[in-house]
Amino acid sequence: MNSRDADDLVPPVRVVSRIKNNRLVRAREALGYTISTVAGSLAMRPSYLCAIEAFRVPPVGKDGAWTRTAKKLAAFYGYAPDELW
């Protein structure tokens, strides 16, 4: 089998899955806010808020306590952190 034959075995599509924290997304959307609006109100970058919603930033620190950001975001939406994560 040459390298060209190996390339023929690669499917022509790519599957990408995205995991989001639906509780956070729904809390934001229920208030009618965009990611940019919430991020601006909390003095954070929209990309950071996206990372939080996508579980790429943990809501708890190494000590097991809620991070300041998690508490601030939960308070902004009117919830306790454990209601959103």
N, C-alpha and C positions, 0 to 999 in steps of 0.2 A: 504494500500500500504506500503510495507516495503522498506528499503533503497535500496535493490537490484533492486526492480522494478523501483525506481527513477533513478538509474544508467542506466537502459536500455533505458530511454527516452533521454539521452544525445547522440547527433549525434556523429559518429565516426570520424568526420573531424572538423577542425578549420579553419575558414576563417580569414585571416589577410590582411588588406589593408595598403598600404604605400603611403603616400602623399609626393610628391617631388615638389620643385620649378623648373619647366621645364626650365624656362629662365636661372636660374643659372646653371643647369646641362648642357644645350645646349651650353651656353657660354664656360664652361669648356671643354666640349667635342669638340667644334669647334676648339679649340686651340690644341687639341690632348693631353690634360693633364689628369692625374689621380687625384683623391682626394689627394693622398699622395704627389704628385708633387706640387699642389697648396698650400696645407697646409704647406709643408716645405718651399716654397718660401715666405710665409707670416708669418712664425714663429708661426704657430698654430698647434694644434693637429689634425690629420685626423678625429678623432671622433667629434671634435668641428665643423669642416667643414661639416661633414655628418649631424650634428644636424641643422646647418644653412640651408642646402639644403632641409631638411625634415621639415622645419618650426617649429622646436622645440626651436629655438633661435630667438627672434624677432629682426627685422632689425632697429627698432626705440626704443629709450629709453623712460622712463616715461615722459620726457618733450616733446615728440613728434618729436624730431630731430633724424636724421639718426645716428646710432651708428658709432663709429670710425671703427669698424670691417666691417660694411656694406659699408662704404665709401672706405675703403682700398680694399675690395674684388671687388667692382664695378670698381674701378680705375685699378686694376690688369687685369680685363677682357676688359677694354676699354669702359665702360659704365658709365652712371650716375646711382645712386642707384634707382631712380624711374623707370628706364628702366628694372630693374631686379626684383623689388618687386611690 
